[in-house]
Amino acid sequence: MRAYRLLTGEDTSAFCHKVTKAMAQGWELYGSPQYAFDPKAGVMRCAQAVIKVVPGDYDPDRRLGDL
């Protein structure tokens, strides 16, 4: 099964660490990062999709972050 996650957060080093940690756990980048300005909070927000091939079938109760 191929698992998919969309990592999101403010454009800070914490977001970069989140993506780096996912890659260290075997997730691979999927597509380009996306950025958007959040006018209400006055900050840039980031998103990066990641995928990972894992054994087993899809289970909606499985936490993707634990894969």
Backbone as a ProteinNet text record, in pm:
[ID]
protein_1_A
[PRIMARY]
MRAYRLLTGEDTSAFCHKVTKAMAQGWELYGSPQYAFDPKAGVMRCAQAVIKVVPGDYDPDRRLGDL
[TERTIARY]
84.8	0	89.5	45.8	117.3	40.5	104.3	42.5	76.4	-15.1	-0.7	-26.6	57.3	35.7	59.6	-12	13.1	58.2	185.7	241.3	217.2	171.4	142.7	196.9	215	258.3	301.4	335.2	388.8	525.7	565.1	694.8	803.8	839.6	944	1036.9	1142.7	1232.8	1161.4	1058.3	982.7	916.8	867.3	808.4	915.5	1031.7	1140.9	1181.7	1184.8	1217.6	1110	984.3	874.4	893.4	927.8	949.2	1075	1181.2	1305.9	1284.9	1209.5	1180.2	1103	1003.8	927.1	1018.8	1109.5	1201.5	1294.4	1338	1423.2	1349	1215.7	1133.2	1091.4	1148.3	1122.7	1020.9	960.1	865.3	944.4	886.5	949.1	866.3	935.2	865	780.8	663.4	572.3	526.1	579.4	544.8	625.3	591.4	661.4	592.9	669.3	605.5	515.1	415.1	321.8	326.1	309.4	310.9	189.5	135.6	23.4	28.1	-13.4	-17.9	-150	-142	-260.3	-282.3	-374.2	-391.3	-444.6	-521.3	-576.1	-464.7	-371.1	-259.9	-139.4	-137.2	-25.4	102.5	90.5	208.6	196.8	310.2	312.2	290.5	212.3	187.3	245.1	295.2	358.4	284.9	297.5	244.9	341	364.4	446.5	384.5	352.7	300.2	416.6	393.5	491.3	418.9	491.1	435	532.8	477	559.9	490.7	566.7	512.8	522.7	409.3	403.9	330.2	361.7	290.9	147.3	63.1	-74.3	-171.4	-296.5	-404.7	-440.8	-513	-558.7	-649.4	-624.3	-705.4	-727.5	-850.4	-874.2	-846.3	-835	-805.8	-657.1	-575.1	-429.6	-375.5	-295.7	-233.4	-119.1	-128.4	-26.6	109.5	109.9	235.8	311.7	243.2	307.9	364	345.4	392.2	542.5
-117.1	0	123.6	225.5	352.5	448.6	494.9	589	732.2	824.4	965.3	1052.3	1151.9	1252.3	1390.4	1488.7	1627.4	1698	1731.8	1802.9	1951.6	2018.9	2162.5	2234.2	2363.7	2444.4	2581.9	2665	2797.5	2782.4	2880.1	2878.2	2913.6	2813.4	2829.5	2709.3	2713.3	2597.8	2475.8	2495	2381.9	2302.1	2371	2300.8	2221.6	2281.1	2210.9	2086.9	2097.6	1982.2	1874	1913.4	1817.1	1735.6	1804.8	1737.2	1650.7	1701.2	1625.8	1500	1509.6	1392.6	1287.9	1331.2	1237.2	1164.9	1237.1	1173.6	1076	1110.1	1020.4	892	899	782.9	705.4	740.1	665.8	725.7	838.3	905.1	973.8	980.7	1047.2	1167.2	1272.9	1391.4	1355.3	1413.4	1388.7	1524.3	1565	1695.6	1807.5	1926.7	2045.4	2101.1	2170	2235.9	2348.3	2378.8	2486.4	2590.2	2714.6	2824.8	2912.6	2965.1	3058.3	3154.1	3276.4	3375.6	3362.6	3356.3	3352.4	3494.8	3569.6	3709.7	3728.4	3635.4	3648.1	3642.3	3547.7	3532.8	3617.3	3662.2	3743.5	3664.1	3534.9	3450	3369.4	3321.2	3228.5	3088.1	3008.7	2869.1	2780.4	2665.4	2571.2	2438.3	2365.2	2229.2	2147.8	2023.5	1931.5	1793.1	1736.6	1600.3	1502.2	1391.9	1283.9	1150.5	1051.3	918	814.4	696	587.1	455.3	360.9	228	148	94.3	18.5	-113.4	-216.5	-343.1	-334	-421.4	-428.2	-352.2	-361.7	-295.2	-165	-82.1	45.7	22.8	99.9	94.9	238.9	290.7	430.2	462.8	363.3	387.7	390.2	358.7	356.6	498.2	534.1	667.9	670.8	756.8	763	805.7	887.4	930.9	818.9	707.2	593.4	493.5	516.9	421.5	432.4
0	0	0	-68.7	-68	21.2	127.7	221	178.2	206.4	168	289.2	307.8	413.4	353.6	404.6	367.6	494.5	498.9	613.3	593.4	698.1	689.2	811.4	797.6	910.7	864.7	961.5	929.7	866.8	786.9	719.5	820.9	901.7	1003.7	997.4	1075	1079.8	1136.4	1218.4	1273.8	1160.5	1058.2	944.9	870.6	850.6	783.2	863.1	994.5	1078.6	1066.6	1055.3	1039.6	911	801.8	674.1	680.9	740.8	754.1	837	945.3	1029	950.1	872.2	790.8	691.9	629.6	534.7	607.3	727	804.7	843	848.1	880.9	756.6	641.4	519	425	461.2	371.4	261.2	141.6	28.4	-13.3	-56	-103.4	-225	-232.1	-343.5	-394.7	-508.7	-563.2	-498.5	-537.3	-488	-363.6	-278.7	-164.8	-213.1	-132.9	-164.9	-53.1	-89.4	6	-17.6	90.3	78.8	197.2	172.8	279.9	353.7	486.4	573.1	623.7	561.3	598.7	739.9	788.4	923.1	1028.3	1009.6	1104.3	1063.5	938.1	890.1	870.1	835.2	817.8	688.5	642.4	530.2	584.2	513.8	550.1	440.2	480.4	388.2	389.7	279.9	271.2	185.2	227.1	148.6	157.9	42.6	39.2	48	118	127.7	110.9	58.2	40.6	94.5	125.2	176.1	143.1	89.6	63	192.4	237.1	362.2	338.6	418.2	402	452.9	403	451.1	363.6	403.3	332.2	400.2	329.2	384.2	504.1	608.8	730.8	776.1	768.8	803.2	949.8	1035	1176.4	1205.5	1107.9	1126.3	1120.5	1219.4	1221.1	1121.7	1023.6	919.9	974.8	1076.9	1135.8	1204.2	1232.4	1297.5	1198.4	1068.8	968.5	948.5
[MASK]
+++++++++++++++++++++++++++++++++++++++++++++++++++++++++++++++++++

